[in-house]
Amino acid sequence: MTSARPTPRAESRTRTGTKGVARADRERQIVRLAVEEFGTQGYARASVAAVAERAGISKPLIYTYFTSKDGLAAASARYAGSLLVGEVEAAQTATTAEARALDTLAAIFSVLDHCRRAWSVVHDTTLPEGGAAYAATAKYRERLAEMGAVGTAEILRAAGDDDPLDHDLLSAVWQHAVTAIVQWWLDHPEQTAADMAARAARMLHIVLGPHS
């Protein structure tokens, strides 16, 4: 059964692609909706038509703004990636490894609290290599990994471990652990950002123990 079409007046308030909306504002609205689509479906399954439907605009209009599906995905990656990297960079001020790890997770939770699929967009494994979206996500993943490696290196140094392969391994473990934590949160949407920060604090304190 098809729902009733909104009246012209109601439609002008709810549709993204309406007259009177500045192009920059309209593009930001489209990108936020695209983050949800790409973050939920992955690039391979995501549909530009679905984003257009969410936005209440035509598919050709999206192509006018972003040229292609890859262009839209790249804009989504830049939006999500800049949020994550900006917040995580700002959180790198603590003086202990455990506090820095907790601050990093809290920063990620803060971003995902209002852009829940940001991490999924930046870590989308279905992006085709060579495209603008792939390049954008690679840049943000690299920066996040660099910051994570600093923290894991401090943990190992505090334990007297200077083996470079151990450092490489723990850095990889941290990256996968954060992804697992984010996925767990997506599977438990009833948890708030504060709940997740408290839960992460308990887990890290147990895992890191006296060496933090």
BAFI-3210 file (N, C-alpha, C; in Angstrom, 3 decimals, decimal comma, padded with zeros to 6 digits):
// residues 212
n [1|2|3|4|5|6|7|8|9|10|11|12|13|14|15|16|17|18|19|20|21|22|23|24|25|26|27|28|29|30|31|32|33|34|35|36|37|38|39|40|41|42|43|44|45|46|47|48|49|50|51|52|53|54|55|56|57|58|59|60|61|62|63|64|65|66|67|68|69|70|71|72|73|74|75|76|77|78|79|80|81|82|83|84|85|86|87|88|89|90|91|92|93|94|95|96|97|98|99|100|101|102|103|104|105|106|107|108|109|110|111|112|113|114|115|116|117|118|119|120|121|122|123|124|125|126|127|128|129|130|131|132|133|134|135|136|137|138|139|140|141|142|143|144|145|146|147|148|149|150|151|152|153|154|155|156|157|158|159|160|161|162|163|164|165|166|167|168|169|170|171|172|173|174|175|176|177|178|179|180|181|182|183|184|185|186|187|188|189|190|191|192|193|194|195|196|197|198|199|200|201|202|203|204|205|206|207|208|209|210|211|212]
n.u [000,849|000,670|001,929|000,377|001,151|003,120|001,817|002,403|003,337|004,200|006,096|008,027|009,207|010,398|011,857|015,139|016,144|015,092|013,911|015,539|017,331|020,669|023,362|025,699|024,740|022,800|024,387|025,822|023,737|023,001|025,369|025,497|023,320|024,226|026,393|025,083|023,883|026,114|027,582|025,917|025,252|027,627|029,985|029,705|027,071|025,595|023,345|022,959|020,507|019,006|020,036|019,215|016,467|016,197|016,946|015,018|015,258|016,190|017,916|019,661|020,334|022,045|024,221|024,908|026,012|028,024|029,180|029,623|028,989|031,272|032,309|030,389|030,706|033,340|033,058|031,506|033,315|035,299|033,865|033,102|035,648|037,099|035,718|036,227|039,107|039,694|038,486|039,812|042,499|042,386|042,088|044,485|046,078|046,565|048,680|049,305|049,346|046,999|045,066|045,178|044,279|041,671|040,648|040,841|038,998|036,692|036,517|035,980|033,521|032,043|031,909|030,532|028,176|026,573|026,954|026,631|027,536|030,047|032,577|032,282|032,123|034,691|036,163|035,379|035,449|034,679|035,172|036,212|039,544|041,727|039,918|038,530|037,224|038,347|040,990|040,621|039,584|041,747|043,673|042,605|042,386|045,073|046,044|044,594|045,606|048,293|048,133|047,107|049,231|051,177|050,187|050,072|052,756|053,777|052,645|053,986|056,650|056,558|056,325|058,790|059,334|060,846|060,695|060,316|058,520|056,662|055,570|054,393|052,524|050,862|049,843|048,269|046,447|045,153|043,828|042,026|040,623|039,324|037,608|036,035|034,840|033,311|031,575|030,262|028,860|027,161|025,571|024,294|022,404|021,074|022,862|024,451|026,734|028,111|027,720|029,258|031,807|032,280|032,175|034,312|036,391|036,405|037,105|039,637|041,157|041,301|042,627|045,048|046,152|048,692|050,706|049,999]
n.v [-001,195|002,147|005,062|008,249|010,977|013,763|017,058|019,931|022,068|020,801|019,143|020,936|021,571|019,235|017,937|017,497|018,445|021,157|024,357|027,345|026,344|026,585|025,617|024,511|023,800|021,948|019,976|019,087|017,969|015,866|014,370|013,553|011,807|009,985|008,888|007,309|005,455|004,284|003,444|001,588|-000,263|-000,738|000,003|-001,644|-002,574|-000,340|002,237|004,858|005,754|005,109|006,913|009,284|008,953|008,968|011,592|012,968|013,920|014,057|011,386|012,147|014,740|014,297|013,218|015,484|017,051|015,387|013,843|010,982|007,656|006,931|009,454|010,476|008,654|009,254|011,876|011,302|009,746|011,647|013,385|011,702|010,738|013,067|013,935|011,818|011,704|014,328|014,503|012,430|013,218|015,522|014,356|013,362|013,972|013,014|011,758|009,139|005,787|004,235|006,190|007,723|005,865|005,467|008,054|008,256|006,304|007,409|009,726|008,658|007,427|009,724|010,932|008,919|008,953|010,884|010,409|007,614|005,722|006,446|005,232|002,811|003,678|004,734|002,421|000,710|-002,237|-002,895|-001,024|-000,048|-000,409|002,232|004,238|007,494|007,453|005,228|006,085|008,266|007,065|005,449|007,316|008,443|006,163|005,508|007,689|007,396|004,922|005,579|007,227|005,391|003,595|005,021|005,036|002,246|001,623|002,963|001,476|-000,991|-000,212|000,591|-001,868|-002,856|-003,858|-003,846|-004,914|-004,618|-006,042|-006,936|-004,491|-003,797|-005,851|-005,430|-002,948|-003,579|-005,282|-003,459|-001,802|-003,628|-004,296|-001,898|-001,648|-003,914|-003,192|-000,985|-002,283|-003,953|-002,058|-001,090|-003,305|-003,220|-000,966|000,258|001,049|003,899|006,597|007,305|004,998|003,207|004,316|003,955|001,173|000,459|001,544|-000,147|-002,589|-002,013|-001,351|-003,799|-005,337|-003,900|-003,513|-003,259|-002,136|000,126]
n.w [000,000|-000,927|000,594|001,250|-000,863|000,191|000,764|-001,371|000,237|002,620|001,484|000,636|003,000|003,849|001,839|000,557|-001,883|-002,778|-003,949|-002,921|-001,110|-000,336|-002,472|-001,273|001,264|000,525|-000,649|001,600|003,073|001,389|001,417|004,101|004,185|002,329|003,687|005,556|003,816|002,383|004,584|005,756|003,733|002,363|-000,249|-002,536|-002,537|-002,163|-003,286|-005,544|-006,310|-004,066|-002,208|-003,415|-003,158|-000,367|000,057|-001,275|-003,856|-007,365|-009,029|-011,209|-010,332|-008,183|-009,573|-010,974|-008,976|-007,829|-009,802|-010,093|-008,745|-007,350|-006,870|-005,101|-003,019|-002,327|-001,360|000,856|002,298|002,850|004,490|006,690|007,434|008,094|010,337|012,170|012,285|013,071|015,657|017,023|016,825|018,413|020,844|021,669|024,086|026,603|029,280|029,850|028,521|028,796|029,437|027,109|025,243|026,155|025,858|023,109|022,255|023,400|021,877|019,355|019,914|020,418|017,879|016,469|017,800|016,665|014,034|013,106|011,239|010,407|010,930|009,570|006,923|006,454|006,730|004,719|002,999|000,468|-001,438|-004,688|-005,810|-006,744|-007,171|-006,280|-003,819|-002,567|-002,282|-000,560|001,792|002,440|003,158|005,527|007,138|007,393|008,870|011,275|012,052|012,463|014,735|016,539|016,654|018,017|020,618|021,232|021,070|023,280|025,330|025,037|025,377|028,036|029,178|028,735|026,197|023,167|020,682|017,270|015,655|017,492|018,150|015,715|015,502|017,790|017,170|014,931|016,197|017,872|015,993|014,835|017,115|017,800|015,598|016,047|018,459|017,638|015,831|017,617|019,067|017,072|016,840|019,226|019,690|021,761|023,635|024,976|024,048|026,351|027,885|026,367|026,606|029,332|029,490|027,825|029,318|031,555|030,338|029,175|031,422|032,695|030,747|030,230|032,760|035,322|033,757|032,369]
ca.u [000,000|001,491|001,537|-000,057|002,220|002,959|001,347|003,530|003,896|004,949|007,229|009,053|009,904|011,076|012,724|016,450|016,328|014,042|014,396|015,786|018,404|021,971|023,971|026,610|023,922|022,164|025,415|026,090|022,608|023,111|026,517|025,132|022,462|025,070|027,170|024,207|023,703|027,372|027,988|025,032|025,252|028,921|029,982|029,274|025,617|024,948|022,665|022,774|019,054|018,517|020,405|018,313|015,145|016,294|017,063|013,856|015,691|016,368|019,236|020,536|020,837|023,216|025,328|025,313|026,841|029,136|029,679|029,506|028,847|032,554|032,417|029,543|031,356|034,519|032,579|031,081|034,533|035,952|033,051|033,244|037,039|037,525|035,128|036,945|040,498|039,708|038,186|040,859|043,688|042,180|042,079|045,823|046,749|046,795|050,089|049,499|048,827|045,608|044,217|045,101|043,411|040,287|040,261|040,664|037,710|035,631|036,405|035,287|032,124|031,404|031,595|029,529|026,918|025,725|027,200|026,880|028,174|031,297|033,665|032,030|032,447|036,146|036,733|034,616|036,334|034,132|035,505|037,116|040,858|041,999|038,931|038,726|036,744|039,357|042,136|040,244|039,507|043,098|044,358|042,099|042,769|046,500|046,225|044,085|046,554|049,490|047,869|046,981|050,558|051,880|049,707|050,477|054,199|053,995|052,300|055,054|057,862|056,365|056,528|060,152|059,350|061,269|060,678|059,504|057,413|055,638|054,921|053,548|051,410|049,928|049,156|047,216|045,431|044,382|042,940|040,937|039,822|038,433|036,568|035,135|034,066|032,317|030,571|029,460|027,938|026,130|024,677|023,638|022,125|020,514|023,970|024,789|028,164|028,629|027,765|030,372|033,044|032,449|032,456|035,672|037,300|036,509|037,827|041,035|041,820|041,566|043,617|046,332|046,683|049,620|051,705|049,516]
ca.v [000,000|003,335|006,150|009,457|011,919|014,981|018,246|020,764|022,863|019,895|018,644|021,969|021,590|017,981|017,475|018,139|019,132|022,145|025,700|028,142|025,738|026,868|024,398|023,924|023,160|020,784|018,942|018,529|017,116|014,656|013,598|012,888|010,675|009,014|008,193|006,256|004,433|003,567|002,814|000,458|-001,241|-000,911|000,586|-002,606|-002,733|000,965|002,708|006,300|005,960|005,072|008,192|010,287|008,760|009,455|013,048|013,558|014,612|013,148|010,761|012,997|015,885|013,827|013,123|016,852|017,529|014,511|013,232|009,530|006,954|007,046|010,827|010,591|007,871|010,007|012,983|010,687|009,347|012,852|013,884|010,792|010,669|014,307|013,917|010,871|012,108|015,567|014,234|011,586|014,059|016,423|013,566|012,821|014,869|012,348|011,445|007,695|005,031|003,847|007,380|008,106|004,894|005,757|009,313|007,962|005,621|008,376|010,620|007,888|007,293|011,033|011,095|007,945|009,257|011,657|009,931|006,246|004,895|007,059|004,251|001,838|004,298|004,841|001,073|-000,073|-003,141|-003,162|000,071|-000,454|000,220|003,183|005,308|008,606|007,051|004,330|006,916|009,079|006,233|004,985|008,409|008,570|004,960|005,614|008,651|006,764|003,873|006,238|007,652|004,189|002,999|005,774|004,556|000,859|001,631|003,373|000,336|-001,982|000,344|000,543|-003,256|-003,224|-004,588|-002,996|-005,707|-003,895|-006,880|-006,869|-003,188|-003,882|-006,749|-004,808|-001,880|-004,222|-005,766|-002,300|-001,388|-004,606|-004,219|-000,736|-002,005|-004,863|-002,431|-000,211|-003,212|-004,384|-000,959|-001,087|-004,422|-002,914|000,469|000,804|001,585|005,291|006,862|007,257|003,577|002,581|004,818|003,289|-000,243|000,394|001,813|-001,377|-003,603|-001,626|-001,432|-005,212|-005,825|-003,237|-003,809|-002,327|-001,582|001,348]
ca.w [000,000|-001,069|001,479|000,549|-001,198|000,983|000,066|-001,815|001,325|003,480|000,735|000,590|004,281|004,157|000,759|000,506|-003,161|-003,020|-004,225|-001,733|-000,322|-000,940|-002,998|-000,287|002,297|-000,080|-000,803|002,923|003,419|000,574|001,892|005,365|003,839|001,642|004,718|006,086|002,781|002,164|005,829|006,031|002,646|001,727|-001,591|-003,556|-002,524|-002,022|-004,489|-005,676|-006,352|-002,689|-001,593|-003,989|-002,554|001,011|000,024|-001,919|-005,067|-008,482|-009,189|-012,032|-009,578|-007,431|-010,522|-011,288|-007,874|-007,448|-011,042|-010,173|-007,474|-006,665|-006,392|-003,920|-001,971|-001,901|-000,518|002,116|003,003|003,363|005,599|007,832|007,839|008,749|011,681|013,019|012,487|013,842|017,061|017,606|016,980|019,549|022,073|021,954|025,033|027,892|029,544|029,992|027,386|029,041|029,335|025,702|024,576|026,546|025,223|021,687|022,099|023,705|020,714|018,310|020,325|020,265|016,459|016,050|018,468|015,750|012,672|013,541|010,214|009,950|010,958|008,510|005,642|006,339|006,695|003,747|002,252|-000,860|-002,349|-005,769|-005,775|-007,812|-007,194|-005,349|-002,498|-002,008|-001,895|000,594|002,990|002,765|003,843|006,889|007,884|007,693|009,970|012,493|012,422|012,990|016,110|017,348|016,816|019,059|021,907|021,483|021,295|024,664|026,183|024,963|025,994|029,484|029,576|028,401|024,927|022,060|019,451|016,271|015,184|018,536|017,997|014,526|015,813|018,728|016,439|014,139|017,140|018,316|014,916|014,726|018,335|017,704|014,639|016,714|019,441|016,886|015,329|018,766|019,371|016,035|017,148|020,504|019,574|022,997|024,413|024,675|023,953|027,720|028,249|025,671|027,202|030,624|029,226|027,299|030,437|032,349|029,584|029,016|032,718|032,943|029,792|030,368|034,080|035,971|032,847|031,741]
c.u [000,883|000,987|001,202|001,129|002,018|002,488|002,545|004,170|004,727|006,202|008,355|009,821|010,770|012,032|014,043|016,575|015,203|014,669|014,591|016,856|019,720|022,638|024,885|025,839|023,277|023,174|025,732|024,972|022,676|024,232|026,179|024,242|023,261|025,936|026,343|024,057|024,983|027,816|027,162|025,194|026,654|028,837|029,374|027,758|024,876|024,399|022,536|021,281|018,472|018,848|019,482|016,924|015,138|016,266|015,843|014,213|015,858|017,786|020,151|021,090|022,061|024,425|025,815|026,273|028,122|029,703|029,381|029,244|030,138|032,751|031,591|030,161|032,584|034,130|032,143|032,292|035,241|035,185|033,266|034,676|037,516|036,943|035,942|038,362|040,574|039,486|039,291|042,147|043,567|042,266|043,464|046,615|047,077|048,249|050,343|048,850|047,358|044,678|044,077|044,190|041,944|039,792|040,018|039,328|036,551|035,420|035,659|033,815|031,371|031,013|030,443|028,175|025,992|025,972|027,596|027,647|029,512|032,439|033,510|032,384|033,959|036,800|035,968|035,562|035,837|034,442|036,462|038,440|041,025|041,023|039,221|038,292|037,765|040,555|041,823|040,209|040,883|043,855|043,902|042,439|044,236|046,737|045,736|045,050|047,827|049,283|047,734|048,332|051,367|051,478|050,151|051,981|054,521|053,700|053,438|056,344|057,769|056,577|057,934|060,297|059,687|061,287|059,779|058,339|056,293|054,859|053,957|052,316|050,392|049,170|048,014|046,085|044,541|043,378|041,750|040,028|038,845|037,295|035,555|034,257|032,962|031,209|029,676|028,437|026,814|025,107|023,907|023,308|021,518|021,598|024,269|026,303|028,804|028,730|028,991|031,714|033,324|032,809|033,890|036,690|037,488|037,359|039,319|041,799|042,179|042,696|044,996|046,974|047,696|050,617|051,265|050,011]
c.v [001,243|004,447|007,383|010,375|013,198|016,137|019,066|021,553|021,992|019,417|019,674|022,035|020,358|017,520|018,233|018,987|020,069|023,497|026,452|027,569|025,994|025,566|023,729|023,201|021,890|019,643|018,291|017,595|015,791|013,769|012,878|011,685|009,581|008,239|007,053|005,124|003,616|002,836|001,602|-000,644|-001,608|-000,412|-000,360|-002,703|-001,402|001,452|004,223|006,629|005,967|006,359|009,293|010,187|009,267|010,981|013,730|014,366|013,589|012,584|011,601|014,202|015,494|013,732|014,507|017,382|016,721|013,682|011,748|008,946|007,070|008,453|011,062|009,840|008,597|011,174|012,463|010,298|010,554|013,427|013,021|010,780|011,903|014,414|013,040|011,343|013,377|015,332|013,420|012,384|014,961|015,685|013,082|013,722|014,206|011,927|009,962|006,982|004,661|005,041|007,815|007,161|005,169|007,039|009,106|007,293|006,574|009,329|009,919|007,746|008,610|011,282|010,181|008,188|010,058|011,302|008,460|005,409|005,445|006,052|003,244|002,401|004,331|003,467|000,147|-000,921|-003,418|-002,058|-000,418|000,308|001,161|004,338|006,382|008,237|006,149|005,131|007,727|008,244|005,744|006,061|008,518|007,346|005,024|006,561|008,067|005,691|004,469|006,643|006,455|003,566|003,714|005,248|003,135|000,763|002,017|002,230|-000,677|-001,467|000,308|-000,866|-003,743|-003,983|-003,623|-003,738|-005,017|-004,725|-006,945|-005,568|-003,214|-004,729|-006,076|-003,664|-002,457|-004,729|-004,623|-001,871|-002,331|-004,559|-003,056|-001,027|-002,956|-004,151|-001,634|-001,125|-003,702|-003,311|-000,895|-002,198|-004,217|-001,421|001,087|001,402|003,032|005,439|006,802|005,808|002,909|003,041|004,132|001,813|-000,421|000,631|000,568|-002,415|-003,269|-001,725|-002,879|-005,712|-005,207|-003,444|-002,799|-001,670|-000,276|002,578]
c.w [000,000|-000,163|000,654|000,311|-000,402|000,124|-000,359|-000,684|002,249|002,788|000,716|001,898|004,477|003,082|000,780|-000,753|-003,478|-003,290|-002,909|-000,832|-001,033|-001,362|-001,969|000,814|001,759|-000,235|000,529|003,356|002,669|001,094|003,193|005,113|003,137|002,630|005,306|005,083|002,588|003,428|006,174|004,999|002,147|000,294|-002,621|-003,652|-002,459|-003,365|-004,466|-005,694|-004,946|-001,954|-002,102|-003,369|-001,115|001,039|-000,578|-003,145|-006,181|-008,499|-010,080|-011,291|-008,749|-008,354|-010,942|-010,229|-007,708|-008,604|-011,160|-008,790|-006,669|-006,123|-005,139|-002,756|-001,440|-001,003|000,842|002,952|003,606|004,555|006,842|008,347|008,566|010,151|012,615|013,320|013,325|015,322|017,725|017,792|018,203|020,881|022,485|022,896|026,356|028,036|029,758|028,814|027,588|028,889|027,876|024,937|024,892|025,898|023,725|021,441|022,376|022,540|019,585|018,646|020,144|018,817|016,061|016,714|017,572|014,284|012,790|012,525|009,728|009,895|009,824|007,140|005,430|006,206|005,745|002,888|000,839|-001,860|-003,438|-005,693|-006,976|-007,884|-006,158|-003,937|-001,811|-001,506|-000,643|001,864|003,412|003,553|005,286|007,729|008,298|008,865|011,289|012,984|013,018|014,443|017,030|017,635|017,887|020,434|022,216|021,723|022,736|025,627|026,205|025,597|027,515|030,027|029,257|027,105|023,793|020,727|018,419|015,740|016,226|018,426|016,802|014,795|016,720|018,073|015,609|015,032|017,596|017,249|014,782|015,951|018,283|016,731|015,265|017,731|018,753|016,379|016,452|019,117|018,336|016,278|018,445|020,550|020,828|023,904|023,988|024,536|025,339|028,211|027,648|026,256|028,532|030,444|028,729|028,406|031,291|031,635|029,483|030,331|033,039|032,039|030,018|031,730|034,559|035,031|032,205|032,489]
res [m|t|s|a|r|p|t|p|r|a|e|s|r|t|r|t|g|t|k|g|v|a|r|a|d|r|e|r|q|i|v|r|l|a|v|e|e|f|g|t|q|g|y|a|r|a|s|v|a|a|v|a|e|r|a|g|i|s|k|p|l|i|y|t|y|f|t|s|k|d|g|l|a|a|a|s|a|r|y|a|g|s|l|l|v|g|e|v|e|a|a|q|t|a|t|t|a|e|a|r|a|l|d|t|l|a|a|i|f|s|v|l|d|h|c|r|r|a|w|s|v|v|h|d|t|t|l|p|e|g|g|a|a|y|a|a|t|a|k|y|r|e|r|l|a|e|m|g|a|v|g|t|a|e|i|l|r|a|a|g|d|d|d|p|l|d|h|d|l|l|s|a|v|w|q|h|a|v|t|a|i|v|q|w|w|l|d|h|p|e|q|t|a|a|d|m|a|a|r|a|a|r|m|l|h|i|v|l|g|p|h|s]
***
